[in-house]
Amino acid sequence: MQAAASPSPFQPPRQPNVYTDCAPLRELYDQVRLSECGLHGSSVRGGAGRPRRREEKGRPFTLQQSFSELPYPRGIMNNSNFCFMNSMLQALMFIPSFAQLTVSVSCDAQARQLCPTLATLGKWTLQYWKPGFTRLAMIAPTLMPRLPAGANNSNSGAPRSAVVPASQRILDGSVQEDAQEFLQKLLERVHEELKGWTFVKGKEKLAVREHEDVQGQSKLLASIFGGTLESHLQGKQRQRDRVSVLIERYYCLPVDVGFAPECTVEQALERTFMTERIYDSEHEKKLKKTLRLGRLPSVLFLQLRRWAVTREGELVKLDNVVRIKRTLLIPRTICADETLGNTERAYRLLSVVCHRGDAVSRGHYVTYLVHHAATPAVLKVQSSEPGNKDTAILRLPPDAATVILCNDANISVCPAKNMEKETMYFLVYQKTS
């Protein structure tokens, strides 16, 4: 009797309505690694068999930038204080590259062990996409459970866990929390998991984390959200014109908005990156500090700083009006030389997370979807006109005058001016090229 073949470590999803390509985690990582090795400058075959140079010379590898078909949004139930999680999950669900990464991990047996948080999110994403259930609200996945003491002291090859200690807040929905803090904790955990497995390399028996760079950053996560800041400090050395440069990495960019009652997001960015004159008391020197955007990420997160501290030390919310458009061209004045090109600085708006309420520690979060989401209005028209069942439903994003509102379990289409009247807190953009 012939023995049954062992199951493949990678099993693509069998359900219909999967809107991204799926690949083993190692294959995705290899594409990132090969792009770093300079293969973007190699010759490829053009039309009629003629070799041609890659047009995208110098462009790093990025995951999928659009869905094969626009997914319909689904509501997420608010069982306690889940709105801060629900709002961020809705924004993440409509980032094609992140959705591709989560679903790919959930289909990869080895990756599921290395990246349990991503695997949980990927399984939940597939449930979110299941056909026939777009009118049913879902329950948010358990992404940050409490673990017993000592659970992360493992000698296995799994990566170090980024679990928040039980003595600290764990952002599990038991109390209302900040939506951006939840995203930051989630990305920290995913970043730690994606740094890969440890293996022994060569005769020197060096322990190597295969998926991280020399700075210890996750290469895959950086290919989606990773950007760099250049901090230029002038006047520190004896030579007055000598400039020292410090490179910092970020996944989310905080933006000042409290300088005026009303501004555009471009003006807020320019204000955030204004040159500062500071005094070095240790060396009794006046210094000039300038921040510049270095590498711009494929997906850009902007957090609008909507708080201030009073003289009494009280934290208060700022309701300043921030004007946004559906496209964003990062101002040239705040970019380093490598990002001055228009194609590198051009973004489209994907979603906006807004905060309702007067207090920083209380209130309610909602998300507006602008791009990469199918408007539910099309689904309603189809359900009310069941004449020709063979006609394919054309899934369209919201038009220029409308947006999709995700308010926990409720999904609706509303005028774009409704979003503009809200207190915008978190903006999600994607490069247009």
C-alpha positions in Angstrom: 0.0 0.0 0.0 1.4 3.4 -1.0 2.0 5.8 1.8 0.1 9.1 1.5 2.2 12.0 0.5 3.0 14.5 3.3 1.1 17.7 3.0 2.9 20.7 1.4 4.1 23.3 3.9 2.3 25.9 1.8 -1.4 25.5 1.0 -3.0 28.4 -0.9 -6.5 29.4 0.2 -9.3 27.2 -1.3 -12.1 29.7 -0.8 -13.3 32.0 -3.6 -12.9 35.7 -3.2 -9.2 35.9 -2.4 -8.0 39.3 -3.7 -4.2 39.0 -3.5 -1.6 36.6 -4.7 -0.3 34.2 -2.1 3.3 32.9 -1.7 5.5 31.3 0.9 7.1 33.7 3.3 10.6 32.7 2.2 9.7 33.5 -1.4 8.5 37.0 -0.5 11.6 37.5 1.5 13.8 36.3 -1.4 12.2 38.9 -3.7 13.1 41.6 -1.2 16.7 40.3 -0.9 17.2 40.0 -4.6 16.0 43.6 -5.1 18.7 44.7 -2.6 21.4 42.8 -4.5 21.0 45.1 -7.4 19.1 42.9 -9.8 16.9 45.9 -10.6 19.8 47.0 -12.9 20.0 43.7 -14.8 18.8 43.1 -18.3 15.4 41.6 -19.0 13.7 40.5 -22.2 11.6 43.1 -23.9 9.3 42.9 -26.9 10.3 40.7 -29.9 13.0 39.1 -27.6 15.1 42.2 -27.4 16.9 42.8 -24.1 16.1 46.0 -22.3 17.0 47.6 -19.1 14.5 47.5 -16.2 12.7 50.8 -16.2 12.4 50.7 -12.4 16.1 51.1 -11.8 16.9 51.6 -8.2 13.3 50.9 -7.1 13.1 48.5 -4.1 10.8 45.5 -4.2 7.2 46.1 -3.0 4.4 43.6 -2.4 1.1 43.8 -4.3 -0.1 47.4 -4.8 -3.7 46.7 -5.7 -6.3 44.0 -5.2 -7.3 41.7 -8.1 -10.9 42.7 -7.3 -12.1 45.3 -4.8 -13.2 43.7 -1.5 -16.4 44.8 0.1 -16.1 46.3 3.6 -17.6 44.4 6.5 -18.7 45.7 9.9 -16.8 44.7 13.1 -18.7 44.3 16.4 -17.8 46.5 19.3 -18.1 44.1 22.3 -16.6 46.4 24.9 -14.2 49.3 24.0 -13.1 47.8 20.6 -13.6 50.9 18.4 -9.9 51.8 18.6 -9.0 48.3 17.3 -11.9 48.2 14.8 -10.9 51.5 13.2 -7.3 50.4 12.6 -8.3 46.9 11.4 -10.5 48.5 8.7 -7.7 50.7 7.6 -5.2 47.7 7.4 -7.7 45.5 5.6 -7.6 47.8 2.6 -3.8 48.0 2.2 -3.2 45.4 -0.5 0.5 44.7 0.3 -0.3 44.1 4.0 -3.3 41.9 3.2 -1.0 39.9 0.9 1.6 39.4 3.6 -0.9 38.3 6.3 -2.8 35.9 4.0 0.5 34.4 2.7 1.7 33.8 6.3 -1.6 32.1 7.2 -1.1 29.6 4.4 2.6 28.8 5.2 3.0 26.2 7.9 6.5 27.3 8.9 5.6 31.0 8.8 2.6 30.3 11.1 4.9 29.1 13.8 7.3 32.1 13.4 4.6 34.7 13.0 1.5 33.8 15.1 0.1 37.3 15.1 0.3 37.7 11.3 -1.1 34.2 10.9 -4.1 35.1 13.1 -4.6 38.3 11.2 -4.3 36.5 7.8 -6.9 33.8 8.8 -9.2 36.6 9.9 -8.6 38.5 6.6 -9.8 35.4 4.7 -12.9 35.3 6.8 -13.4 39.0 6.1 -13.4 38.3 2.4 -15.7 35.2 2.5 -18.5 35.7 -0.1 -22.1 36.0 1.0 -21.2 37.4 4.4 -20.6 41.0 3.6 -23.7 42.1 5.5 -22.7 40.2 8.7 -20.5 41.9 11.3 -17.4 40.1 12.4 -15.6 39.8 15.8 -12.2 41.4 16.0 -9.3 38.8 16.2 -7.4 38.3 19.4 -4.1 39.8 18.5 -2.6 40.6 21.9 -3.6 38.0 24.4 -2.1 37.8 27.9 0.5 35.1 28.2 1.5 33.3 31.4 4.7 34.5 33.0 7.8 33.2 31.5 6.0 32.1 28.3 8.4 34.1 26.1 11.5 32.6 27.6 11.9 30.1 24.9 15.1 28.4 23.7 13.6 27.4 20.4 14.4 28.9 17.1 11.3 31.1 17.2 11.9 34.9 17.4 11.7 36.8 20.6 8.1 37.7 21.5 7.0 41.3 21.6 4.3 40.5 24.1 3.6 43.5 26.4 4.1 42.5 30.1 0.9 41.8 32.1 1.7 44.7 34.4 1.3 47.1 31.4 -1.7 48.0 29.3 -2.1 45.4 26.6 -4.6 47.2 24.3 -7.1 44.2 24.4 -10.3 46.2 24.4 -10.9 46.0 28.1 -10.7 49.8 28.3 -10.7 52.6 25.7 -7.2 53.2 24.2 -5.5 55.2 21.6 -5.9 53.8 18.0 -2.4 54.8 17.0 -0.9 53.2 20.1 -2.7 50.0 19.1 -1.3 50.1 15.6 2.2 50.8 17.0 2.1 47.8 19.4 0.8 45.6 16.6 3.5 46.7 14.2 6.2 46.2 16.9 5.0 42.6 17.4 4.8 41.9 13.7 8.2 43.4 13.2 9.7 41.2 15.9 8.1 38.1 14.4 9.1 38.9 10.8 12.8 39.2 11.7 12.9 35.5 11.0 14.4 32.4 12.4 17.9 31.9 13.9 20.2 29.5 12.1 23.9 28.6 12.3 25.9 29.7 9.3 29.2 28.4 8.0 32.2 27.0 9.9 32.2 30.1 12.2 28.8 28.9 13.5 27.4 32.4 13.4 23.8 32.9 14.6 22.0 34.8 11.9 18.5 36.2 11.8 17.7 35.7 8.1 14.9 38.2 7.6 16.5 41.2 9.3 19.0 43.8 8.0 22.1 45.0 9.8 20.1 47.4 11.9 17.9 44.6 13.1 14.9 45.7 11.1 12.4 43.4 9.4 13.0 43.6 5.7 9.5 42.5 4.7 7.7 45.0 7.0 10.1 47.8 5.9 9.2 47.1 2.3 5.7 48.2 3.1 5.8 50.7 5.9 9.5 51.5 6.4 10.8 55.0 5.8 13.9 57.0 7.0 14.4 60.4 8.6 17.6 62.3 8.2 18.5 64.6 11.1 21.0 67.2 10.0 22.9 69.0 12.8 25.0 71.9 11.8 27.6 73.7 14.1 28.5 70.8 16.3 32.1 70.6 15.0 34.7 73.3 15.0 34.0 74.0 11.3 30.9 76.1 11.3 29.6 74.6 8.0 30.2 71.0 9.1 27.0 69.0 9.1 26.5 65.7 10.9 23.6 63.4 9.8 21.8 60.9 11.8 19.5 58.4 10.0 16.4 57.2 11.9 13.7 54.7 10.8 10.0 55.0 11.2 6.7 53.2 10.4 4.5 56.1 11.4 5.2 59.8 11.0 3.8 62.2 13.7 2.7 65.6 12.2 2.2 68.8 14.1 -1.3 70.5 13.6 -1.5 72.8 16.6 0.2 75.8 15.0 -2.9 77.2 13.3 -6.7 76.9 13.6 -6.8 75.5 10.0 -4.1 74.1 7.7 -3.6 71.7 4.8 -1.7 68.4 5.5 1.1 69.8 3.2 1.5 72.9 5.5 1.5 70.7 8.6 4.3 68.6 7.1 6.4 71.7 6.3 5.8 73.0 9.8 6.8 69.7 11.4 10.1 69.7 9.4 11.0 73.4 10.1 14.6 74.1 10.8 15.2 74.5 14.6 17.9 76.6 16.3 19.0 74.9 19.5 21.6 75.6 22.1 24.1 73.0 23.2 24.7 74.0 26.9 27.5 71.4 27.3 29.7 72.9 24.6 28.1 76.4 24.7 27.3 76.4 21.0 24.3 77.4 18.9 23.3 74.6 16.6 20.9 74.3 13.7 18.8 71.2 13.4 17.0 70.2 10.2 14.8 67.1 9.7 14.5 65.7 6.2 12.5 62.8 4.7 14.9 60.2 3.3 13.5 57.0 2.0 9.7 57.3 1.6 7.7 54.2 2.4 5.3 52.4 0.0 2.5 53.0 2.5 2.7 56.2 4.5 1.1 56.5 7.9 0.6 60.1 9.2 -0.5 60.6 12.8 -1.9 64.1 13.4 -0.8 65.3 16.8 -4.1 66.4 18.3 -3.1 67.1 21.8 -1.4 69.7 23.9 -0.3 70.1 27.5 -1.6 73.1 29.5 0.4 75.0 32.0 -1.3 72.9 34.7 0.0 69.7 33.1 -3.4 68.7 31.7 -3.6 66.9 28.4 -6.2 68.5 26.1 -7.5 67.6 22.6 -6.9 69.9 19.7 -9.8 70.3 17.2 -7.8 72.2 14.6 -9.1 71.7 11.0 -6.8 69.8 8.6 -7.7 70.0 4.9 -6.8 66.9 2.8 -7.2 65.9 -0.8 -7.3 62.4 -2.3 -3.8 62.9 -3.6 -0.7 64.1 -1.7 2.6 65.4 -3.1 5.1 65.5 -0.3 6.6 69.0 -0.3 10.0 69.1 -2.0 11.4 71.4 0.7 11.3 68.6 3.3 12.8 65.8 1.3 16.4 64.7 1.0 18.1 64.6 -2.4 17.2 61.0 -3.1 13.4 61.7 -2.9 13.1 64.9 -4.8 11.5 63.3 -7.9 7.8 63.8 -8.3 7.1 60.0 -8.7 8.8 59.3 -5.4 6.7 61.9 -3.5 3.3 61.2 -5.0 0.7 59.4 -2.9 -3.1 58.6 -3.0 -5.3 58.6 0.1 -6.5 55.2 1.1 -8.3 55.8 4.4 -8.8 58.2 7.3 -9.3 57.3 11.0 -11.2 60.0 12.9 -11.8 60.6 16.6 -15.1 61.8 18.0 -15.3 63.3 21.4 -13.8 66.2 23.4 -11.3 64.3 25.6 -8.1 62.6 24.7 -8.7 59.5 26.8 -12.4 59.1 25.8 -14.5 59.2 22.7 -15.1 57.0 19.6 -13.1 56.1 16.5 -14.5 55.6 13.0 -12.8 54.9 9.7 -13.5 56.3 6.2 -12.4 54.2 3.2 -11.5 56.2 0.1 -9.6 53.8 -2.2 -9.2 50.0 -2.7 -12.7 49.3 -1.3 -15.8 48.4 -3.2 -18.7 50.7 -2.4 -21.6 48.7 -0.8 -24.1 50.8 -2.9 -23.4 48.5 -5.8 -24.2 45.4 -3.7 -27.5 47.0 -2.7 -28.5 47.7 -6.3 -27.7 44.1 -7.3 -29.7 42.6 -4.4 -32.8 44.7 -5.3 -32.6 43.8 -9.0 -32.1 40.1 -9.2 -33.1 39.9 -12.9 -30.0 38.6 -14.6 -28.0 36.4 -12.2 -25.3 35.8 -14.7 -24.3 39.4 -14.9 -21.1 40.0 -13.0 -21.1 42.7 -10.4 -18.8 45.6 -11.3 -17.1 46.5 -8.0 -16.2 50.2 -8.0 -14.5 52.4 -5.4 -16.3 55.5 -4.0 -16.5 58.3 -6.5 -15.0 61.7 -5.8 -18.0 62.9 -3.9 -18.5 59.9 -1.6 -16.6 57.8 1.0 -17.4 54.6 2.9 -17.9 55.0 6.6 -16.9 52.1 8.9 -18.5 52.7 12.3 -18.0 49.4 14.1 -20.7 47.0 12.8 -22.3 49.6 10.6 -21.0 50.2 7.0 -22.5 53.0 5.0 -21.8 55.3 2.0 -21.8 59.0 2.8 -20.8 62.3 1.2 -17.1 63.1 1.4 -17.9 66.4 3.1 -19.0 64.4 6.2 -15.5 63.1 6.5 -14.1 66.6 6.1 -16.1 67.8 9.1 -14.7 65.1 11.4 -11.6 65.4 13.6 -9.1 63.5 11.5 -6.5 61.7 13.5 -4.7 59.1 11.3 -4.2 59.2 7.5 -3.1 56.2 5.3 -1.5 56.9 2.0 0.0 54.7 -0.7 2.5 55.6 -3.4 0.9 56.1 -6.8 3.8 54.5 -8.7 
